[in-house]
């Protein structure tokens, strides 16, 4: 399966699911402003192909200031702008455990996208407890 195929599947299934939850943005970065925070989600593809991770994070309404002093507003911040200790990989069972969504193992693109959508409830609980 190609990267184009998985992108089409994510745009057909995952992006609409995020839109229903109030997220804005486009692949690979999405954000949702709440009353007291901004929820972030980023899809990062394996540079060697065949998989991707989904990173969750959040920041305050003021955005973030990086370690080197760069100020990034809430309407431009991405999960990758936050320190790795403030991110969580969707599907990981712990802070030192990785989880990759694979599309190089014969699983159809729509099945991969659907498996990602099935974890959105977990992401909602993660954001709510930060």
N, C-alpha and C positions, 0 to 999 in steps of 0.2 A: 504494500500500500504506500502511496506517495504522500508527501507532506501536503500537496494540494488537496488530495482526497480527505485527509483528516481536517484540514482547514475548512473545507466545505461542510463537513459533518458538524464541526464545532459551531460554525455560523448558523447552521440549520437547527441545531438542538440546544447547545449550551448558551449561546449569546441570547436567544429569546428567553430562556429561563432566567438569565441574569437581568434582562430588561424588566421582566415581570416583578422582580424584587427591587427595582429602582436603580439598578446600576447603569452608569453611563460609561462611555469609552468604546474602544474597539480592540480586537485581538492585537496584541497580547495583554493590554492593560485596561482594567476597569476600576471604577471607584463609585462609592455611594455615600452621600453625605447624610448623616443622621443628626439628631439634635445636639449631641455632644461629641461626635467623632466622625471620622471618615473611614469606611471599610474599604479595603483594597484587595484585589485579586489579580494575579499575573500568571499567565501561561508562559512557561519557558521551555522551548524545544531543545532536545539533545542535539548538540552540534554534530554528532555522528549519525543522526537520524534515528527513526524508529520509536521515539518516545518523547514524553514531555512531563514536566512537573507543574503543579498548580500551587502557587504560594499565596498564602493569606497573610494579611497584616492589617494594621489600622493605625491611625494617628489622630491627633487633635484637630479641631477646626482651623487652627492656625497653620497647619501643614507641618513641615519638619525642617530642622536645621541639621545638615550633615555634620559629621565629625570634623570636616575641614571648613565649616562655616557657611556653606552654601544654603541659602534659604529657598525652600521649594514650597510653593503655595498648595493649599488643599485641593485646588482644581487642577493641579499638574503632578502631584505626587504619585508615585507608583510603589508597589510592594518592594521593589528592588532598591528604592531610595532609603529604606529602613535597614538598620543593622540586622544581620541574620538571626541574632538572638530575639528579635522582635517579629520574626516571621515563622509561619508554620506551613509545612507541606501537606496539602490535602491528601488524606489517605494514610499518612504516617501514624504509627501507633505510639510514638514518643518523640521527645525532642532530639534524640540522637538516632532516629530511624528515618530512612528515606522511603519515598514511595513514588514510583514512576507509572504513568499510564502508557502502556505499550501499544503500538500499532504495527509492529513488525513481526507479530506472532500469529498471523492469520485471522485475528479478530476483525470483524468488519468495522469500517469507520463509524457507522451509526451506533454500533454496540459500544465502542470506546466512548463516544460522546454521551451515550445514555448512562454508562457507568459513572461518568463524571457528574452528570446531572443528578444521579441518585445520591451523591454525597453533598449536595448543596445544603441539606438540613444540618449535616454535621458542621459545615462552615458557618451557618447561622448561629449555632450553639457556641462555636469557638469565638466568634466576634462578640457575642452577648456576654461572655464571661471574662473579657479582657478589661 
